[in-house]
Amino acid sequence: MFRFILLIFSCSLFATEILLPQNRAHFLTNEMIYVSVVRQAKVLSANKLIVNLAGPHKSHMKLSFHIPASKNQFRTEHIQLNAALMRPGKYQLKITADGNSTLKSFSVISHYNKSSFRTINWGGKAKDKQQLSQGEENLGYNLFIGHGPKDDNAYLLQASVDFMSCCSMSGGHQMDLRPECDWSDPQVFQGGTMRVVRRAIMDRIRPNVTGIHFYDEAKLSDGIGGGNAHNIPSQLWAWEATYNKSRVAYKDRTKYPEQWREWSLWKLGFMDAAWKDAKFGIDLVKPELLSITDSQFAYNDLSHGYYYNVNDSLPVLLGHGG
């Protein structure tokens, strides 16, 4: 028994292993494929690393690299494959080093859509293998906007469908549908920014993620504790800090219409500031990700601090029901 265990251990000291990024097996033509080759032996002498890459239509490429000796029993060599230069299809990678050979299979999928328009499965509920039928050759979608799938099995990627996380902050008027969580409160919208940044960090290495969707049906609070939409403490504090004066009283709004109009228009800046803050966080993680959010469906909510144009600072104008 001891001899058998010793034999296995001895053989394991002479091995070559191929590691693909995040242990993935599917890649798009818009990314680099970073291959790690782990060499393991009692003595790692200077040698050659032979790369054989077999692809679709009997394509084949063979490369040879000089690899130096190492005093350690482990050494990792790094190879970069540019998927943009590879024909979509299935590939087999064979690495030979130190007298050992190992194989790894993967596929390359085109990242190009057949249409220049976005055909979107909004709030898509397809899970696992159901996502394989989402693509343009099947159900006809090229963008899946859903709630938080990690796509660990790369079903959307295999279907050549892009992904965008839906309502990454939350959804429904105020944050988490809590009237006291008004968008004028920095602790509220900065908390929302943290949520979308966390999502961006999760998605930054996924090649088929095109952006982050922030929120749906957002607007300023209609009132807290029986009050109305114009007596929100954080809004009044911000006004007084900006202008060093009190706002015209709600009961006097018809007496001083111009001052009241100034207040109503000024309130639009709260939502605009929230989206700009979130976009700033996304851009720090990965500027290529689109930042989008829904404009309020209630077109008559100008007096409540929301109008269709408060998200026009974002690259995509997205409406909800209008």
C-alpha positions as a Markdown table, in Angstrom:
| # | Residue | x | y | z |
|---|---|---|---|---|
| 1 | Met | 0.0 | 0.0 | 0.0 |
| 2 | Phe | 2.8 | 2.4 | 0.9 |
| 3 | Arg | 4.6 | 1.7 | -2.4 |
| 4 | Phe | 1.3 | 2.4 | -4.3 |
| 5 | Ile | 0.8 | 5.8 | -2.6 |
| 6 | Leu | 4.5 | 6.7 | -3.2 |
| 7 | Leu | 4.2 | 5.8 | -6.9 |
| 8 | Ile | 1.1 | 8.1 | -7.3 |
| 9 | Phe | 2.9 | 10.9 | -5.5 |
| 10 | Ser | 6.0 | 10.5 | -7.6 |
| 11 | Cys | 4.0 | 10.6 | -10.9 |
| 12 | Ser | 2.2 | 13.7 | -9.8 |
| 13 | Leu | 5.5 | 15.6 | -9.6 |
| 14 | Phe | 5.8 | 15.4 | -13.4 |
| 15 | Ala | 2.7 | 17.1 | -14.7 |
| 16 | Thr | 1.4 | 19.9 | -16.9 |
| 17 | Glu | -2.0 | 21.6 | -16.3 |
| 18 | Ile | -3.9 | 24.1 | -18.5 |
| 19 | Leu | -6.0 | 26.7 | -16.7 |
| 20 | Leu | -8.5 | 28.9 | -18.5 |
| 21 | Pro | -9.9 | 32.2 | -17.0 |
| 22 | Gln | -12.5 | 31.5 | -14.3 |
| 23 | Asn | -12.5 | 27.9 | -15.4 |
| 24 | Arg | -14.6 | 28.9 | -18.4 |
| 25 | Ala | -15.2 | 26.8 | -21.5 |
| 26 | His | -16.8 | 29.5 | -23.7 |
| 27 | Phe | -15.4 | 32.8 | -25.0 |
| 28 | Leu | -16.5 | 35.6 | -27.3 |
| 29 | Thr | -14.6 | 37.1 | -30.2 |
| 30 | Asn | -14.4 | 40.4 | -28.3 |
| 31 | Glu | -11.9 | 39.2 | -25.6 |
| 32 | Met | -8.5 | 37.9 | -25.0 |
| 33 | Ile | -8.2 | 34.3 | -23.7 |
| 34 | Tyr | -5.5 | 34.2 | -21.0 |
| 35 | Val | -4.2 | 30.7 | -20.7 |
| 36 | Ser | -2.1 | 29.6 | -17.7 |
| 37 | Val | 0.2 | 26.5 | -18.1 |
| 38 | Val | 1.3 | 25.1 | -14.7 |
| 39 | Arg | 4.4 | 23.1 | -14.9 |
| 40 | Gln | 5.3 | 20.7 | -12.1 |
| 41 | Ala | 8.4 | 18.5 | -11.7 |
| 42 | Lys | 11.2 | 17.8 | -9.3 |
| 43 | Val | 13.6 | 19.6 | -11.6 |
| 44 | Leu | 12.3 | 22.2 | -14.1 |
| 45 | Ser | 15.0 | 22.5 | -16.6 |
| 46 | Ala | 15.1 | 24.9 | -19.6 |
| 47 | Asn | 12.9 | 23.4 | -22.2 |
| 48 | Lys | 10.4 | 24.1 | -25.0 |
| 49 | Leu | 6.7 | 24.7 | -24.6 |
| 50 | Ile | 4.8 | 23.4 | -27.6 |
| 51 | Val | 1.3 | 24.8 | -28.3 |
| 52 | Asn | -1.0 | 23.0 | -30.7 |
| 53 | Leu | -4.3 | 24.7 | -31.4 |
| 54 | Ala | -6.8 | 22.8 | -33.5 |
| 55 | Gly | -10.0 | 24.6 | -34.6 |
| 56 | Pro | -13.0 | 24.4 | -36.9 |
| 57 | His | -12.7 | 23.5 | -40.6 |
| 58 | Lys | -9.5 | 21.6 | -39.9 |
| 59 | Ser | -7.6 | 24.7 | -39.0 |
| 60 | His | -4.4 | 24.2 | -37.0 |
| 61 | Met | -1.7 | 26.3 | -35.5 |
| 62 | Lys | 1.5 | 25.1 | -33.9 |
| 63 | Leu | 3.8 | 27.4 | -31.8 |
| 64 | Ser | 7.0 | 26.8 | -29.9 |
| 65 | Phe | 8.3 | 28.9 | -27.0 |
| 66 | His | 11.5 | 28.7 | -25.0 |
| 67 | Ile | 10.8 | 28.3 | -21.3 |
| 68 | Pro | 13.6 | 28.9 | -18.7 |
| 69 | Ala | 14.7 | 26.6 | -15.9 |
| 70 | Ser | 13.3 | 27.1 | -12.4 |
| 71 | Lys | 14.6 | 26.3 | -9.0 |
| 72 | Asn | 11.1 | 25.7 | -7.8 |
| 73 | Gln | 9.0 | 22.6 | -8.4 |
| 74 | Phe | 6.2 | 24.7 | -9.8 |
| 75 | Arg | 6.2 | 27.3 | -12.5 |
| 76 | Thr | 3.4 | 29.0 | -14.5 |
| 77 | Glu | 3.7 | 30.1 | -18.1 |
| 78 | His | 1.2 | 32.5 | -19.6 |
| 79 | Ile | -0.2 | 32.4 | -23.1 |
| 80 | Gln | -2.6 | 34.9 | -24.6 |
| 81 | Leu | -5.0 | 34.0 | -27.4 |
| 82 | Asn | -6.8 | 36.8 | -29.2 |
| 83 | Ala | -10.3 | 35.5 | -29.8 |
| 84 | Ala | -11.0 | 38.3 | -32.3 |
| 85 | Leu | -8.6 | 36.5 | -34.7 |
| 86 | Met | -10.2 | 33.1 | -34.2 |
| 87 | Arg | -13.0 | 31.6 | -36.3 |
| 88 | Pro | -16.1 | 30.9 | -34.1 |
| 89 | Gly | -16.3 | 27.2 | -33.3 |
| 90 | Lys | -14.9 | 24.5 | -31.1 |
| 91 | Tyr | -11.2 | 24.3 | -30.3 |
| 92 | Gln | -8.8 | 21.9 | -28.7 |
| 93 | Leu | -5.6 | 23.2 | -27.1 |
| 94 | Lys | -2.7 | 20.8 | -26.6 |
| 95 | Ile | 0.3 | 21.9 | -24.5 |
| 96 | Thr | 3.5 | 19.9 | -24.3 |
| 97 | Ala | 6.2 | 20.8 | -21.8 |
| 98 | Asp | 8.8 | 18.9 | -19.8 |
| 99 | Gly | 7.9 | 15.7 | -21.7 |
| 100 | Asn | 4.2 | 15.9 | -20.7 |
| 101 | Ser | 1.2 | 16.7 | -22.8 |
| 102 | Thr | -2.3 | 17.9 | -21.7 |
| 103 | Leu | -5.5 | 18.9 | -23.5 |
| 104 | Lys | -8.2 | 21.5 | -23.0 |
| 105 | Ser | -11.3 | 22.1 | -25.1 |
| 106 | Phe | -13.2 | 25.3 | -25.4 |
| 107 | Ser | -15.4 | 27.2 | -27.9 |
| 108 | Val | -15.3 | 30.7 | -29.4 |
| 109 | Ile | -18.6 | 32.4 | -30.1 |
| 110 | Ser | -19.2 | 35.5 | -32.3 |
| 111 | His | -20.1 | 38.6 | -30.3 |
| 112 | Tyr | -21.7 | 40.3 | -33.3 |
| 113 | Asn | -25.5 | 40.7 | -33.4 |
| 114 | Lys | -27.4 | 40.1 | -36.6 |
| 115 | Ser | -29.4 | 43.3 | -36.0 |
| 116 | Ser | -28.2 | 46.8 | -35.2 |
| 117 | Phe | -31.4 | 47.1 | -33.1 |
| 118 | Arg | -31.7 | 45.7 | -29.6 |
| 119 | Thr | -34.4 | 43.1 | -29.3 |
| 120 | Ile | -34.8 | 42.7 | -25.6 |
| 121 | Asn | -36.3 | 40.1 | -23.3 |
| 122 | Trp | -37.1 | 42.6 | -20.5 |
| 123 | Gly | -37.3 | 41.1 | -17.0 |
| 124 | Gly | -36.6 | 37.8 | -18.5 |
| 125 | Lys | -37.3 | 34.8 | -16.3 |
| 126 | Ala | -35.6 | 32.1 | -18.4 |
| 127 | Lys | -33.2 | 30.1 | -16.2 |
| 128 | Asp | -30.4 | 27.6 | -16.8 |
| 129 | Lys | -30.8 | 25.7 | -20.1 |
| 130 | Gln | -33.9 | 27.7 | -21.0 |
| 131 | Gln | -31.6 | 30.6 | -21.8 |
| 132 | Leu | -30.1 | 28.6 | -24.7 |
| 133 | Ser | -33.2 | 29.4 | -26.7 |
| 134 | Gln | -33.1 | 33.2 | -26.2 |
| 135 | Gly | -30.8 | 34.0 | -29.2 |
| 136 | Glu | -31.5 | 35.6 | -32.5 |
| 137 | Glu | -31.7 | 32.2 | -34.3 |
| 138 | Asn | -34.4 | 31.0 | -31.9 |
| 139 | Leu | -36.7 | 33.3 | -29.9 |
| 140 | Gly | -35.0 | 36.3 | -31.5 |
| 141 | Tyr | -33.5 | 38.2 | -28.6 |
| 142 | Asn | -30.0 | 39.7 | -28.6 |
| 143 | Leu | -30.2 | 41.3 | -25.1 |
| 144 | Phe | -31.5 | 39.7 | -21.9 |
| 145 | Ile | -32.3 | 42.2 | -19.1 |
| 146 | Gly | -33.0 | 40.2 | -16.0 |
| 147 | His | -32.6 | 40.0 | -12.3 |
| 148 | Gly | -29.1 | 39.0 | -11.3 |
| 149 | Pro | -28.1 | 35.7 | -13.0 |
| 150 | Lys | -24.4 | 35.1 | -12.9 |
| 151 | Asp | -24.6 | 32.9 | -16.0 |
| 152 | Asp | -22.1 | 30.5 | -14.4 |
| 153 | Asn | -22.9 | 27.9 | -17.1 |
| 154 | Ala | -22.6 | 30.5 | -19.9 |
| 155 | Tyr | -25.9 | 29.6 | -21.4 |
| 156 | Leu | -26.6 | 33.2 | -22.5 |
| 157 | Leu | -23.1 | 33.5 | -23.9 |
| 158 | Gln | -23.6 | 30.3 | -25.8 |
| 159 | Ala | -26.8 | 31.7 | -27.2 |
| 160 | Ser | -24.9 | 34.8 | -28.3 |
| 161 | Val | -27.2 | 37.0 | -26.2 |
| 162 | Asp | -25.9 | 40.0 | -24.2 |
| 163 | Phe | -26.9 | 40.5 | -20.6 |
| 164 | Met | -27.8 | 43.5 | -18.4 |
| 165 | Ser | -28.7 | 43.3 | -14.8 |
| 166 | Cys | -32.2 | 44.7 | -14.2 |
| 167 | Cys | -33.1 | 47.1 | -11.3 |
| 168 | Ser | -29.6 | 46.7 | -9.8 |
| 169 | Met | -30.4 | 49.3 | -7.1 |
| 170 | Ser | -34.1 | 48.3 | -6.6 |
| 171 | Gly | -37.3 | 49.5 | -8.1 |
| 172 | Gly | -40.5 | 51.4 | -7.4 |
| 173 | His | -40.6 | 55.2 | -6.6 |
| 174 | Gln | -38.4 | 55.6 | -3.6 |
| 175 | Met | -35.5 | 53.3 | -2.7 |
| 176 | Asp | -36.8 | 49.8 | -1.7 |
| 177 | Leu | -40.4 | 51.3 | -1.9 |
| 178 | Arg | -39.8 | 53.1 | 1.4 |
| 179 | Pro | -41.2 | 56.7 | 1.3 |
| 180 | Glu | -38.7 | 57.9 | 3.9 |
| 181 | Cys | -35.8 | 56.9 | 1.5 |
| 182 | Asp | -36.1 | 59.9 | -0.7 |
| 183 | Trp | -33.6 | 60.4 | -3.6 |
| 184 | Ser | -32.6 | 63.8 | -2.1 |
| 185 | Asp | -31.0 | 62.1 | 0.8 |
| 186 | Pro | -27.3 | 61.4 | 0.0 |
| 187 | Gln | -27.3 | 58.3 | 2.2 |
| 188 | Val | -30.0 | 56.9 | 0.0 |
| 189 | Phe | -28.6 | 57.6 | -3.5 |
| 190 | Gln | -25.1 | 56.8 | -2.5 |
| 191 | Gly | -26.3 | 53.5 | -1.1 |
| 192 | Gly | -27.8 | 52.9 | -4.6 |
| 193 | Thr | -24.5 | 53.7 | -6.2 |
| 194 | Met | -22.8 | 51.1 | -4.0 |
| 195 | Arg | -25.3 | 48.5 | -5.2 |
| 196 | Val | -24.7 | 49.2 | -8.9 |
| 197 | Val | -20.9 | 49.4 | -8.4 |
| 198 | Arg | -21.0 | 46.0 | -6.7 |
| 199 | Arg | -22.9 | 44.7 | -9.7 |
| 200 | Ala | -20.4 | 46.2 | -12.1 |
| 201 | Ile | -17.5 | 44.6 | -10.2 |
| 202 | Met | -19.3 | 41.2 | -10.6 |
| 203 | Asp | -19.9 | 41.7 | -14.3 |
| 204 | Arg | -16.7 | 43.5 | -15.4 |
| 205 | Ile | -15.1 | 40.2 | -16.6 |
| 206 | Arg | -18.2 | 38.9 | -18.5 |
| 207 | Pro | -17.7 | 39.7 | -22.2 |
| 208 | Asn | -21.4 | 39.7 | -23.0 |
| 209 | Val | -22.5 | 42.2 | -20.4 |
| 210 | Thr | -23.2 | 45.6 | -22.0 |
| 211 | Gly | -24.2 | 47.7 | -19.1 |
| 212 | Ile | -26.0 | 48.1 | -15.7 |
| 213 | His | -29.7 | 49.0 | -15.4 |
| 214 | Phe | -30.2 | 51.1 | -12.2 |
| 215 | Tyr | -33.9 | 51.5 | -11.3 |
| 216 | Asp | -37.5 | 51.3 | -12.5 |
| 217 | Glu | -40.3 | 53.8 | -11.8 |
| 218 | Ala | -38.2 | 56.1 | -9.6 |
| 219 | Lys | -39.5 | 59.4 | -8.3 |
| 220 | Leu | -39.2 | 61.7 | -5.3 |
| 221 | Ser | -41.3 | 60.9 | -2.2 |
| 222 | Asp | -45.0 | 61.8 | -2.1 |
| 223 | Gly | -44.8 | 62.5 | 1.6 |
| 224 | Ile | -43.4 | 61.2 | 4.9 |
| 225 | Gly | -45.5 | 60.7 | 8.0 |
| 226 | Gly | -48.7 | 62.2 | 6.5 |
| 227 | Gly | -46.9 | 65.2 | 4.9 |
| 228 | Asn | -47.0 | 66.1 | 1.3 |
| 229 | Ala | -44.4 | 65.8 | -1.5 |
| 230 | His | -43.0 | 69.3 | -0.8 |
| 231 | Asn | -42.2 | 68.9 | 2.9 |
| 232 | Ile | -39.4 | 66.3 | 2.6 |
| 233 | Pro | -36.8 | 67.2 | 5.3 |
| 234 | Ser | -33.7 | 66.3 | 3.1 |
| 235 | Gln | -35.1 | 68.4 | 0.2 |
| 236 | Leu | -35.7 | 71.5 | 2.4 |
| 237 | Trp | -32.2 | 71.1 | 4.0 |
| 238 | Ala | -30.6 | 71.0 | 0.6 |
| 239 | Trp | -32.6 | 74.1 | -0.6 |
| 240 | Glu | -31.6 | 76.1 | 2.4 |
| 241 | Ala | -27.9 | 75.0 | 2.1 |
| 242 | Thr | -27.9 | 76.0 | -1.6 |
| 243 | Tyr | -29.7 | 79.4 | -1.3 |
| 244 | Asn | -29.3 | 80.3 | 2.3 |
| 245 | Lys | -33.0 | 81.1 | 2.6 |
| 246 | Ser | -36.2 | 79.2 | 3.3 |
| 247 | Arg | -38.4 | 78.0 | 0.5 |
| 248 | Val | -41.8 | 79.7 | 0.0 |
| 249 | Ala | -44.4 | 77.9 | 2.1 |
| 250 | Tyr | -46.6 | 75.3 | 0.5 |
| 251 | Lys | -49.8 | 77.3 | 1.4 |
| 252 | Asp | -48.4 | 80.3 | -0.4 |
| 253 | Arg | -47.5 | 78.5 | -3.6 |
| 254 | Thr | -50.4 | 80.3 | -5.6 |
| 255 | Lys | -49.4 | 83.6 | -4.1 |
| 256 | Tyr | -45.8 | 83.3 | -5.3 |
| 257 | Pro | -46.0 | 81.2 | -8.5 |
| 258 | Glu | -42.6 | 82.1 | -9.9 |
| 259 | Gln | -40.9 | 81.2 | -6.7 |
| 260 | Trp | -42.8 | 77.9 | -6.5 |
| 261 | Arg | -41.9 | 77.1 | -10.1 |
| 262 | Glu | -38.3 | 77.7 | -9.3 |
| 263 | Trp | -38.6 | 75.2 | -6.5 |
| 264 | Ser | -40.3 | 72.6 | -8.7 |
| 265 | Leu | -37.7 | 72.8 | -11.4 |
| 266 | Trp | -34.9 | 72.9 | -8.9 |
| 267 | Lys | -36.1 | 69.6 | -7.5 |
| 268 | Leu | -35.5 | 67.9 | -10.8 |
| 269 | Gly | -31.8 | 68.0 | -10.0 |
| 270 | Phe | -32.1 | 65.4 | -7.2 |
| 271 | Met | -32.9 | 62.5 | -9.6 |
| 272 | Asp | -30.3 | 63.8 | -12.1 |
| 273 | Ala | -27.7 | 63.9 | -9.4 |
| 274 | Ala | -28.5 | 60.3 | -8.3 |
| 275 | Trp | -28.0 | 58.9 | -11.8 |
| 276 | Lys | -24.8 | 60.9 | -12.3 |
| 277 | Asp | -23.4 | 59.6 | -9.0 |
| 278 | Ala | -24.2 | 56.0 | -10.0 |
| 279 | Lys | -22.7 | 56.4 | -13.5 |
| 280 | Phe | -19.6 | 57.9 | -11.9 |
| 281 | Gly | -19.2 | 54.7 | -9.9 |
| 282 | Ile | -19.8 | 52.5 | -12.9 |
| 283 | Asp | -17.2 | 54.4 | -14.9 |
| 284 | Leu | -14.6 | 53.9 | -12.3 |
| 285 | Val | -15.1 | 50.1 | -12.5 |
| 286 | Lys | -15.5 | 49.8 | -16.3 |
| 287 | Pro | -16.3 | 52.8 | -18.5 |
| 288 | Glu | -17.4 | 50.6 | -21.4 |
| 289 | Leu | -20.5 | 49.5 | -19.4 |
| 290 | Leu | -23.6 | 51.5 | -20.3 |
| 291 | Ser | -25.5 | 53.2 | -17.4 |
| 292 | Ile | -29.2 | 53.2 | -17.9 |
| 293 | Thr | -32.3 | 53.8 | -15.8 |
| 294 | Asp | -36.1 | 54.1 | -16.4 |
| 295 | Ser | -37.8 | 57.5 | -16.5 |
| 296 | Gln | -41.0 | 57.7 | -14.5 |
| 297 | Phe | -44.2 | 56.5 | -16.1 |
| 298 | Ala | -46.2 | 59.3 | -14.5 |
| 299 | Tyr | -45.6 | 62.1 | -17.1 |
| 300 | Asn | -47.5 | 64.6 | -14.9 |
| 301 | Asp | -45.1 | 64.3 | -11.9 |
| 302 | Leu | -43.2 | 67.5 | -12.7 |
| 303 | Ser | -44.4 | 69.0 | -9.4 |
| 304 | His | -43.1 | 66.0 | -7.6 |
| 305 | Gly | -39.6 | 66.4 | -8.9 |
| 306 | Tyr | -39.6 | 64.0 | -11.8 |
| 307 | Tyr | -39.9 | 64.5 | -15.5 |
| 308 | Tyr | -38.9 | 62.4 | -18.5 |
| 309 | Asn | -35.7 | 64.4 | -19.1 |
| 310 | Val | -34.0 | 63.9 | -15.8 |
| 311 | Asn | -32.0 | 60.9 | -17.1 |
| 312 | Asp | -30.8 | 62.7 | -20.3 |
| 313 | Ser | -27.3 | 62.8 | -18.8 |
| 314 | Leu | -27.1 | 59.0 | -19.3 |
| 315 | Pro | -26.1 | 57.6 | -22.7 |
| 316 | Val | -29.4 | 55.8 | -23.2 |
| 317 | Leu | -32.9 | 57.3 | -22.8 |
| 318 | Leu | -35.1 | 54.6 | -21.4 |
| 319 | Gly | -38.8 | 55.2 | -20.8 |
| 320 | His | -41.4 | 53.2 | -18.8 |
| 321 | Gly | -44.7 | 53.3 | -20.5 |
| 322 | Gly | -43.9 | 56.4 | -22.5 |
